[in-house]
Amino acid sequence: MKRLCLLSLALVSLSLPLAAHEGHDHDEKKPLVAPGNTPQRLPDGSVFLPKSAQRGMGVLTVKTVEADVPKTLELAGRVIMDPHLGGRVQAMIPGRIETAGPHGLPAAGSKVKKGEVLAWVVPSSGAIERSNQSALLAELKASQGLAEKRLNRLHELADTVPKKDIEAAESEVASLKGRIAAVGAGLSGREALVAPVSGVLAASNAVVGQVVEPKELIFEVIDPDSLHIEASAYEALPLDQVATATVAVGERSVSLTYIGASRRLREQALPLMFENHATGAGLTLPLGQPVKVQVALKATVRGLPLPMAALTRNTANQVVVWVKTAPERFESRAVQTQPLDGVRVVVTGGLKAGERAVVQGASLISQIR
């Protein structure tokens, strides 16, 4: 009977599952199960994102492809006027602004033609100065009257008077007429503000009745089809290796042509000049706008080109890219990047070719907790 009881206990013990003793776990990984159907951060740092949530958040992924791209440097720059196709209109004399036509003063953005009168500057002077000019004008007119009478008498006596006396009288009359015209223009004349080139008004600082000083900027004209950018290089740059450049305008990249570099430092930086000639190129960015210029060199680097929207930061302030590892599972990868063209970057480390990287909605995935 005792032997039978021992045999039954042995059978029961074999049928029970084996459990490791305390402190002797076998490091078995338990499957990560996402309870429910809501987005959430899993214990290993990955994100569970159902298909419905992916559609709602607009998550898009692309398959990364390795390629050789130009090595790029990012420089700070600003938009400047094309010196060949742009111009400024400044006042030469102090005075008051008046309109040049029935339509009033042209506003910024208006199209103008070369030689078109944009406004008038009526000269201004003090009371004493104007009285002195008026007195001088009256004196000149009196002298002109006497000179003309003398000339008429000499013409009547032309047979007995030397010809040189008649010529001297004629010269005196002409001189007085010129002086009268000059003084009269100073009293009642006005200066025309003329467009130096054809284009679009980038700035209009004129108001009817406004008093301006000499050299004051009144209008600024630019070519709507020309864009010039000046970039500043604060570190040594191989100028012979500069190929092209790009600048980001919204979500698109505008290509630039390298013109050249100055041979004189300005505020401890070397200015580099770039341009773009295309329809409406000069209207894409306003004058003085600070921009980031991506200067492409002739040397190349191998990596994975991705849109800048694919980059985000984790809690450790690392630059990461979210990778889709399963239909509803995303993992973050810390990456090393270099600028490419203003709207794209090239990933040089931390990501493998063929992986599906999130290029839209990456910032929303990072917010999931």
ABEGO torsion letter per residue (X at the ends): XAAAAAAAAAAAAAABBBBBBBGABAGBBBBBBBBEABBBBBAAGBBBBBAAAAAAAGBBBBBBBBBBBBBBBBBBBBBBBBAAABBBBBBABBEBBBBABAAEBBBBGBBBBBGBBABBBBBBBBAAAAAAAAAAAAAAAAAAAAAAAAAAAAAAAAAABBAAAAAAAAAAAAAAAAAAAAAAAAAABBBBBBBABBEBBABBABBBGBBBBBGBBABBBBBAABBBBBBBBABBBBAAABABBBBBBEABBBBBBBAEBBABBBGGBBBBBBBBBBBGAAAABBBGBBBBBBBBBABBBBBBBBBAAABBBBAAGBBBBBBBABAABBBBBBBBBBBAAGABBBBABGBBBGBBBBABGAAAAAABX
